[in-house]
Amino acid sequence: MELLKTANEVAARTTAARGRGETVGLVPTMGALHAGHASLIATAAEQCALVVVSVFVNPLQFGPGEDFERYPRNLEADLQRAAEAGADLVFAPGIEQLYPPPVNITVHVGELADVLEGAVRPGHFDGVVTVLTRLFNLVGPARAYFGEKDYQQLVIVRDLVRELRLPIVIVNCPTLREEDNLARSSRNAYLDPTARAAASVLYRALAAGAAATEQGTRDAAAVRRAMYAVTEMEPAATVDYLEVTDPERLIVLERIDGPVRLLGALRIGGVRLIDNLAAAPNPTAD
């Protein structure tokens, strides 16, 4: 596996690979790689001849008071995990490689960026799609890999590729979980033992909502109440949102008539966690 640090290097290597007829896959990350990232890389390695993993803590997707400065950075550990998972290239640029000054061009997301995560983190998704547009342009992947844990991001990235007519297949991969079903995340490292013990409440709340949906509850407000009832039993948790949405456009629903996506975000011990689950009414429950 090779480490590249400049835009010219990664563009040259991937252009040459495409010229040989090789399929290029991209796994965009902000580093602090864990087993969830490794699963994305391994999937890419099964499907692509050349797998590029980007490691870049993108300042544009952090808002005021967020954790950009303390976001975990350990490139040596990231290189080892990426190599073990099957990466061919790791692209770890300095900020000037992706944002050569002056930065005059960014990408703006429409109304989907103003709900759920976007409502809590204004500008976040503009930062995400801006860096992805630059990475897609440099790497020229045929396939790009994203985890379902960041479900709203996944929906927005699909829109980005569709609306800009980028020749990229977006591959979504299932959320990897700990033994207590906490979703794998780089931010889990911030949890102290007490907060870590409480953190599974988010999954348990979403699971309660999924169970209510599958048992035939059609009133979305009742499903939300089922989720909040679980988080209210954990005093360490402060909920940002627990919602029942359409899985394609993330419209908050009042009535459940088909498959839904349950999305939640909460804070425990100063750490913000997000997660989601798919659910659908069981026809036999009607």
MARMIGU-596813 format. One line per 10 residues: number of its first residue (from 1); their letters; for each residue x, y, z of C-alpha. Coordinates in Angstrom, 1 decimal, decimal comma. Layout:
<rs>
NUM	a	X Y Z ~ ... .
</rs>
This chain:
<rs>
1	mellktanev	0,0 0,0 0,0 ~ 1,2 3,5 -0,8 ~ 0,7 6,8 1,0 ~ 0,1 9,9 -1,2 ~ -0,1 13,4 0,0 ~ -0,6 15,6 -3,0 ~ -3,5 16,1 -5,4 ~ -1,3 15,7 -8,4 ~ 0,0 12,3 -7,2 ~ -3,4 10,8 -6,6 .
11	aarttaargr	-4,8 12,2 -9,8 ~ -1,9 10,7 -11,8 ~ -2,1 7,3 -10,2 ~ -5,9 7,0 -10,7 ~ -5,8 8,3 -14,2 ~ -3,2 5,7 -15,1 ~ -5,4 3,0 -13,5 ~ -8,4 4,0 -15,5 ~ -6,3 4,0 -18,6 ~ -5,5 0,4 -17,9 .
21	getvglvptm	-9,2 -0,3 -17,7 ~ -9,1 -0,8 -13,9 ~ -12,1 0,0 -11,7 ~ -11,2 2,6 -9,1 ~ -13,0 2,6 -5,8 ~ -13,0 5,5 -3,2 ~ -13,6 5,2 0,5 ~ -13,7 8,8 1,8 ~ -12,9 9,1 5,6 ~ -11,8 11,7 8,1 .
31	galhaghasl	-9,4 9,1 9,6 ~ -9,6 7,6 13,1 ~ -10,4 4,4 11,2 ~ -12,3 1,7 13,0 ~ -13,9 -1,6 12,0 ~ -16,7 0,1 10,3 ~ -14,3 1,8 7,9 ~ -12,4 -1,4 7,5 ~ -15,6 -3,1 6,3 ~ -16,1 -0,4 3,7 .
41	iataaeqcal	-12,5 -0,8 2,5 ~ -12,9 -4,6 2,4 ~ -16,0 -4,3 0,3 ~ -14,3 -1,9 -2,1 ~ -11,4 -4,3 -2,4 ~ -13,8 -7,1 -3,4 ~ -15,3 -4,9 -6,2 ~ -12,5 -2,7 -7,4 ~ -9,0 -3,2 -8,9 ~ -7,6 0,0 -7,2 .
51	vvvsvfvnpl	-8,9 1,1 -3,8 ~ -8,2 4,7 -2,6 ~ -8,9 5,6 1,0 ~ -8,9 9,4 1,7 ~ -7,9 10,5 5,2 ~ -8,8 14,2 5,6 ~ -10,4 16,0 8,5 ~ -12,5 18,4 6,6 ~ -12,8 21,8 8,3 ~ -15,8 22,9 6,2 .
61	qfgpgedfer	-18,1 20,4 7,8 ~ -17,4 21,5 11,4 ~ -19,4 24,3 12,9 ~ -18,5 26,8 15,7 ~ -17,9 25,0 18,9 ~ -17,6 21,6 17,3 ~ -14,7 19,3 17,7 ~ -12,4 20,0 14,7 ~ -9,3 20,7 16,8 ~ -9,7 17,6 19,0 .
71	yprnleadlq	-11,0 15,3 16,3 ~ -8,8 12,1 16,7 ~ -5,9 12,0 14,3 ~ -3,5 9,1 14,1 ~ -2,3 8,6 10,5 ~ 0,1 5,7 11,4 ~ -2,7 3,7 12,9 ~ -5,0 4,6 10,0 ~ -2,4 3,4 7,5 ~ -2,1 0,0 9,2 .
81	raaeagadlv	-5,9 -0,5 9,4 ~ -6,3 0,6 5,7 ~ -3,6 -1,8 4,5 ~ -5,0 -4,7 6,5 ~ -8,5 -4,1 5,0 ~ -7,2 -4,1 1,5 ~ -6,5 -0,5 0,5 ~ -4,0 0,2 -2,3 ~ -3,6 3,9 -1,8 ~ -4,1 6,2 1,1 .
91	fapgieqlyp	-4,6 9,9 0,1 ~ -3,8 12,0 3,2 ~ -3,6 15,6 1,9 ~ -2,8 18,8 3,7 ~ -5,6 21,4 3,6 ~ -4,0 23,3 0,7 ~ -4,2 20,3 -1,5 ~ -8,0 20,1 -1,4 ~ -8,6 23,8 -0,8 ~ -5,9 25,8 -2,6 .
101	ppvnitvhvg	-6,3 29,4 -1,6 ~ -8,2 31,5 -2,2 ~ -11,3 29,2 -1,8 ~ -14,0 30,8 -3,9 ~ -16,1 27,8 -4,9 ~ -18,2 25,7 -2,5 ~ -21,2 23,5 -3,1 ~ -24,6 24,2 -1,6 ~ -27,2 21,6 -0,6 ~ -30,9 22,5 -0,8 .
111	eladvlegav	-33,7 21,9 1,7 ~ -32,5 18,4 2,7 ~ -29,6 20,1 4,4 ~ -31,9 22,1 6,7 ~ -33,6 19,2 8,5 ~ -32,5 16,6 11,1 ~ -28,7 16,9 11,2 ~ -28,7 20,0 9,1 ~ -31,0 21,8 11,5 ~ -28,7 21,0 14,4 .
121	rpghfdgvvt	-25,5 21,6 12,4 ~ -26,1 24,5 9,9 ~ -23,7 24,3 6,9 ~ -22,4 20,8 7,8 ~ -23,7 19,2 4,6 ~ -22,4 22,0 2,4 ~ -18,9 21,2 3,8 ~ -19,5 17,5 3,1 ~ -20,5 17,8 -0,5 ~ -17,8 20,4 -1,2 .
131	vltrlfnlvg	-15,0 18,1 -0,1 ~ -16,6 15,1 -1,8 ~ -16,9 17,0 -5,1 ~ -13,2 17,8 -5,0 ~ -12,3 14,2 -4,0 ~ -14,5 12,8 -6,8 ~ -12,9 15,1 -9,3 ~ -9,3 14,2 -8,2 ~ -9,8 10,4 -7,8 ~ -12,4 9,8 -10,6 .
141	parayfgekd	-13,8 6,7 -8,9 ~ -16,3 4,4 -10,6 ~ -17,6 3,4 -7,1 ~ -17,6 5,2 -3,8 ~ -18,4 3,6 -0,4 ~ -20,4 5,1 2,4 ~ -21,8 3,6 5,7 ~ -25,5 3,7 6,5 ~ -24,8 5,1 9,9 ~ -24,7 8,6 8,4 .
151	yqqlvivrdl	-27,9 8,0 6,6 ~ -28,8 11,6 5,8 ~ -25,3 12,1 4,4 ~ -25,9 9,0 2,2 ~ -29,1 10,4 0,8 ~ -27,4 13,7 0,0 ~ -24,4 12,1 -1,6 ~ -26,8 10,1 -3,9 ~ -28,4 13,4 -4,8 ~ -25,0 15,0 -5,5 .
161	vrelrlpivi	-24,1 12,2 -7,9 ~ -27,5 12,2 -9,6 ~ -27,9 15,9 -10,0 ~ -24,3 16,6 -11,2 ~ -24,5 13,5 -13,4 ~ -21,3 12,1 -12,0 ~ -20,4 8,6 -13,4 ~ -20,1 7,1 -9,9 ~ -22,0 4,3 -8,3 ~ -22,6 5,1 -4,6 .
171	vncptlreed	-22,4 1,8 -2,6 ~ -24,0 1,9 0,8 ~ -22,8 -0,6 3,4 ~ -24,6 -1,7 6,6 ~ -23,8 0,0 10,0 ~ -21,3 -2,0 12,1 ~ -22,2 -2,2 15,8 ~ -20,6 -3,0 19,1 ~ -21,8 -6,0 21,2 ~ -24,4 -3,7 22,8 .
181	nlarssrnay	-25,5 -2,4 19,4 ~ -23,8 1,0 19,7 ~ -23,0 2,1 16,1 ~ -19,2 2,1 15,4 ~ -18,0 5,7 15,3 ~ -14,8 7,6 15,6 ~ -16,5 9,8 18,3 ~ -17,1 6,8 20,5 ~ -13,5 7,3 21,6 ~ -14,6 10,4 23,5 .
191	ldptaraaas	-17,0 8,5 25,7 ~ -15,8 7,9 29,3 ~ -16,8 4,6 30,9 ~ -20,0 6,1 32,4 ~ -21,1 7,7 29,2 ~ -20,2 4,5 27,2 ~ -22,4 2,5 29,4 ~ -25,3 4,8 28,7 ~ -24,7 5,2 25,0 ~ -26,6 2,2 23,8 .
201	vlyralaaga	-29,8 4,0 24,8 ~ -29,9 5,5 21,3 ~ -30,1 2,1 19,6 ~ -32,6 0,9 22,1 ~ -34,8 3,9 21,4 ~ -34,7 3,3 17,7 ~ -35,3 -0,4 18,2 ~ -38,4 0,4 20,3 ~ -39,7 2,6 17,4 ~ -39,0 -0,1 14,9 .
211	aateqgtrda	-40,8 -2,7 17,0 ~ -43,9 -0,4 17,3 ~ -43,8 0,1 13,5 ~ -43,5 -3,6 12,8 ~ -46,4 -4,3 15,2 ~ -48,7 -2,2 13,2 ~ -48,6 1,3 14,7 ~ -49,4 3,7 11,8 ~ -49,4 6,9 13,9 ~ -45,9 8,3 13,5 .
221	aavrramyav	-46,4 10,4 16,7 ~ -47,0 7,2 18,7 ~ -43,8 5,7 17,3 ~ -41,9 8,8 18,3 ~ -43,4 8,6 21,8 ~ -42,2 5,0 22,0 ~ -38,6 6,1 21,2 ~ -38,7 9,1 23,6 ~ -40,0 6,8 26,4 ~ -36,7 4,8 26,2 .
231	temepaatvd	-34,4 7,9 26,2 ~ -36,3 9,4 29,2 ~ -35,2 6,4 31,2 ~ -31,5 7,4 30,7 ~ -30,8 10,7 32,6 ~ -27,4 11,1 30,9 ~ -29,0 11,5 27,5 ~ -30,1 14,8 25,9 ~ -32,1 14,2 22,7 ~ -31,6 16,4 19,6 .
241	ylevtdperl	-34,2 14,5 17,6 ~ -35,9 11,1 17,2 ~ -37,9 11,1 14,0 ~ -39,9 8,8 11,7 ~ -39,1 9,7 8,0 ~ -39,6 8,6 4,5 ~ -36,5 6,6 3,6 ~ -35,9 8,2 0,2 ~ -36,4 12,0 0,9 ~ -36,3 12,0 4,8 .
251	ivleridgpv	-39,7 13,7 5,0 ~ -40,9 13,6 8,6 ~ -44,1 11,5 8,5 ~ -47,4 11,8 10,3 ~ -48,7 8,4 9,1 ~ -46,8 5,2 8,4 ~ -48,0 3,5 5,2 ~ -44,9 1,7 4,1 ~ -41,1 1,4 4,9 ~ -39,7 4,2 7,1 .
261	rllgalrigg	-36,3 5,3 8,4 ~ -36,0 6,1 12,0 ~ -33,3 8,6 12,7 ~ -32,0 9,8 16,1 ~ -29,3 12,0 17,6 ~ -28,5 12,6 21,2 ~ -25,7 13,8 23,5 ~ -24,2 11,9 26,4 ~ -21,3 13,2 28,4 ~ -20,7 16,0 25,9 .
271	vrlidnlaaa	-20,5 13,5 23,0 ~ -23,0 13,7 20,2 ~ -24,1 10,3 18,7 ~ -26,3 9,6 15,7 ~ -27,9 6,4 14,5 ~ -30,8 5,1 12,4 ~ -32,8 2,0 11,7 ~ -35,0 0,8 8,8 ~ -38,5 -0,4 9,7 ~ -41,7 -1,3 8,0 .
281	pnptad	-45,2 -2,4 9,0 ~ -45,8 -6,1 9,2 ~ -48,7 -6,8 6,9 ~ -49,9 -9,5 9,2 ~ -50,2 -6,9 12,0 ~ -53,1 -5,1 10,3 .
</rs>
